[in-house]
Amino acid sequence: MEKVIVEFNDGKVLTYDIVTFLSSSNKKSKREILFSYVKDLINRSDVISYKFVEPKRKRGDGKSVSSQYESKNVKEDIPMPMEIADEIVMFARGDGKGFTKEVVDKWNSYFDFDLHSKFERYGFSGSSRLNTIFKI
């Protein structure tokens, strides 16, 4: 979005967003001017100077291509023990309520590794991680 910075003879320097449609927001701090009125603004008698600026992009590599999301969790496909498979699936497909350290403590006896080491968090984040740990 292009902007125009205008310096007035009373010492004020204001920045306006140049838009094709005015937004309906009631933000008083945001100054917008329609593209068709920019010429009238900069030609006013109380304007000392003006400058058009095109803000630079804050993110991206400049190729206008989004970067691909890469999950830091690798799919491990560990087989689930049948004794607790229904609980694992319930938590993996649910909203994460009740997925705590105590639940993982109970499940640890079925594995030859420490299941806690696979989780950084519990709750919803941990329960969704179950999908990448086990073959579900």
C-alpha positions as a LaTeX table, in Angstrom:
\begin{tabular}{lrrr}
\hline
Residue & $x$ (\AA) & $y$ (\AA) & $z$ (\AA) \\
\hline
Met1 & 0.00 & 0.00 & 0.00 \\
Glu2 & 1.49 & 3.27 & $-1.07$ \\
Lys3 & 1.72 & 6.15 & 1.38 \\
Val4 & 2.25 & 9.88 & 1.12 \\
Ile5 & 4.07 & 11.86 & 3.79 \\
Val6 & 3.01 & 15.52 & 3.86 \\
Glu7 & 4.70 & 18.38 & 5.70 \\
Phe8 & 2.47 & 21.37 & 6.45 \\
Asn9 & 3.58 & 24.95 & 7.13 \\
Asp10 & 2.41 & 24.73 & 10.77 \\
Gly11 & 5.13 & 22.10 & 11.40 \\
Lys12 & 2.92 & 19.00 & 11.29 \\
Val13 & 4.10 & 16.00 & 9.31 \\
Leu14 & 1.32 & 13.52 & 8.57 \\
Thr15 & 1.35 & 10.18 & 6.78 \\
Tyr16 & $-1.64$ & 9.07 & 4.73 \\
Asp17 & $-2.39$ & 5.64 & 3.29 \\
Ile18 & $-3.41$ & 6.00 & $-0.35$ \\
Val19 & $-6.46$ & 3.80 & $-0.85$ \\
Thr20 & $-9.07$ & 3.10 & $-3.48$ \\
Phe21 & $-11.81$ & 2.65 & $-0.89$ \\
Leu22 & $-11.99$ & 4.17 & 2.57 \\
Ser23 & $-12.14$ & 1.60 & 5.33 \\
Ser24 & $-15.18$ & 1.53 & 7.55 \\
Ser25 & $-13.08$ & 1.28 & 10.72 \\
Asn26 & $-13.38$ & 4.02 & 13.28 \\
Lys27 & $-9.67$ & 4.23 & 13.99 \\
Lys28 & $-8.82$ & 7.87 & 14.47 \\
Ser29 & $-5.07$ & 7.25 & 14.38 \\
Lys30 & $-5.19$ & 5.85 & 10.83 \\
Arg31 & $-5.22$ & 8.46 & 8.07 \\
Glu32 & $-6.45$ & 7.41 & 4.66 \\
Ile33 & $-6.91$ & 9.39 & 1.49 \\
Leu34 & $-8.59$ & 8.29 & $-1.69$ \\
Phe35 & $-6.30$ & 7.97 & $-4.68$ \\
Ser36 & $-8.34$ & 10.55 & $-6.58$ \\
Tyr37 & $-7.84$ & 13.20 & $-3.85$ \\
Val38 & $-4.06$ & 12.89 & $-3.44$ \\
Lys39 & $-3.37$ & 15.58 & $-6.05$ \\
Asp40 & $-5.71$ & 18.00 & $-4.24$ \\
Leu41 & $-3.96$ & 17.30 & $-0.94$ \\
Ile42 & $-0.41$ & 17.89 & $-2.16$ \\
Asn43 & $-1.40$ & 21.04 & $-4.07$ \\
Arg44 & $-2.89$ & 22.76 & $-1.02$ \\
Ser45 & $-1.39$ & 26.14 & $-0.15$ \\
Asp46 & $-0.39$ & 25.07 & 3.36 \\
Val47 & 1.72 & 22.11 & 2.14 \\
Ile48 & 5.49 & 22.73 & 2.23 \\
Ser49 & 6.63 & 19.35 & 0.88 \\
Tyr50 & 5.47 & 15.81 & 0.26 \\
Lys51 & 6.98 & 12.43 & $-0.48$ \\
Phe52 & 5.50 & 9.21 & $-1.85$ \\
Val53 & 6.75 & 6.01 & $-0.24$ \\
Glu54 & 6.18 & 2.33 & $-0.89$ \\
Pro55 & 6.70 & 0.42 & 2.37 \\
Lys56 & 9.01 & $-2.56$ & 2.01 \\
Arg57 & 7.83 & $-6.06$ & 2.73 \\
Lys58 & 8.59 & $-7.20$ & 6.22 \\
Arg59 & 8.72 & $-10.93$ & 5.51 \\
Gly60 & 9.62 & $-13.27$ & 2.75 \\
Asp61 & 12.64 & $-13.74$ & 0.57 \\
Gly62 & 11.53 & $-11.31$ & $-2.13$ \\
Lys63 & 10.33 & $-13.94$ & $-4.57$ \\
Ser64 & 6.64 & $-13.51$ & $-3.67$ \\
Val65 & 6.47 & $-17.20$ & $-2.82$ \\
Ser66 & 5.35 & $-18.45$ & 0.57 \\
Ser67 & 7.78 & $-20.64$ & 2.36 \\
Gln68 & 6.71 & $-24.21$ & 2.89 \\
Tyr69 & 5.76 & $-25.19$ & 6.44 \\
Glu70 & 8.06 & $-27.85$ & 7.75 \\
Ser71 & 6.97 & $-29.68$ & 10.84 \\
Lys72 & 9.68 & $-30.23$ & 13.40 \\
Asn73 & 7.96 & $-33.46$ & 14.45 \\
Val74 & 8.91 & $-36.43$ & 12.32 \\
Lys75 & 6.28 & $-39.12$ & 11.79 \\
Glu76 & 7.52 & $-42.07$ & 13.83 \\
Asp77 & 4.74 & $-44.66$ & 13.24 \\
Ile78 & 5.30 & $-46.56$ & 16.48 \\
Pro79 & 2.74 & $-49.37$ & 16.83 \\
Met80 & 0.16 & $-48.83$ & 19.60 \\
Pro81 & $-0.32$ & $-51.45$ & 22.30 \\
Met82 & $-3.85$ & $-52.84$ & 21.94 \\
Glu83 & $-4.51$ & $-52.39$ & 25.67 \\
Ile84 & $-4.37$ & $-48.60$ & 25.43 \\
Ala85 & $-5.07$ & $-48.07$ & 21.72 \\
Asp86 & $-8.61$ & $-46.78$ & 22.35 \\
Glu87 & $-7.31$ & $-44.18$ & 24.83 \\
Ile88 & $-4.55$ & $-43.03$ & 22.46 \\
Val89 & $-6.99$ & $-42.61$ & 19.58 \\
Met90 & $-9.48$ & $-40.82$ & 21.85 \\
Phe91 & $-6.86$ & $-38.24$ & 22.87 \\
Ala92 & $-5.34$ & $-37.94$ & 19.38 \\
Arg93 & $-8.72$ & $-37.23$ & 17.76 \\
Gly94 & $-10.16$ & $-35.20$ & 20.65 \\
Asp95 & $-9.70$ & $-31.68$ & 21.94 \\
Gly96 & $-6.85$ & $-32.49$ & 24.34 \\
Lys97 & $-8.86$ & $-32.20$ & 27.55 \\
Gly98 & $-7.43$ & $-34.43$ & 30.21 \\
Phe99 & $-4.21$ & $-35.23$ & 28.38 \\
Thr100 & $-1.79$ & $-34.82$ & 31.28 \\
Lys101 & 1.53 & $-36.14$ & 32.57 \\
Glu102 & $-0.39$ & $-38.66$ & 34.68 \\
Val103 & $-1.97$ & $-40.20$ & 31.56 \\
Val104 & 1.46 & $-40.51$ & 29.94 \\
Asp105 & 2.85 & $-42.01$ & 33.18 \\
Lys106 & 0.17 & $-44.70$ & 33.00 \\
Trp107 & 0.99 & $-45.44$ & 29.34 \\
Asn108 & 4.76 & $-45.55$ & 29.92 \\
Ser109 & 4.57 & $-49.07$ & 31.35 \\
Tyr110 & 3.56 & $-50.37$ & 27.88 \\
Phe111 & 6.67 & $-49.04$ & 26.13 \\
Asp112 & 10.39 & $-49.79$ & 26.27 \\
Phe113 & 11.20 & $-46.05$ & 25.98 \\
Asp114 & 10.21 & $-42.96$ & 27.95 \\
Leu115 & 7.08 & $-41.56$ & 26.29 \\
His116 & 7.55 & $-38.24$ & 28.12 \\
Ser117 & 10.60 & $-37.55$ & 25.96 \\
Lys118 & 8.32 & $-37.31$ & 22.89 \\
Phe119 & 6.31 & $-34.38$ & 24.29 \\
Glu120 & 7.23 & $-30.77$ & 24.91 \\
Arg121 & 3.75 & $-29.91$ & 26.15 \\
Tyr122 & 0.62 & $-31.66$ & 27.26 \\
Gly123 & $-3.02$ & $-30.74$ & 26.70 \\
Phe124 & $-4.07$ & $-30.03$ & 23.12 \\
Ser125 & $-0.52$ & $-29.67$ & 21.74 \\
Gly126 & 0.59 & $-32.95$ & 23.23 \\
Ser127 & $-2.50$ & $-34.85$ & 22.23 \\
Ser128 & $-2.19$ & $-33.72$ & 18.62 \\
Arg129 & 1.43 & $-34.92$ & 18.68 \\
Leu130 & 0.10 & $-38.44$ & 19.24 \\
Asn131 & $-0.81$ & $-38.53$ & 15.54 \\
Thr132 & 2.85 & $-38.28$ & 14.54 \\
Ile133 & 4.12 & $-40.69$ & 17.19 \\
Phe134 & 1.78 & $-43.63$ & 16.66 \\
Lys135 & 0.31 & $-45.43$ & 13.66 \\
Ile136 & $-3.25$ & $-44.15$ & 13.94 \\
\hline
\end{tabular}
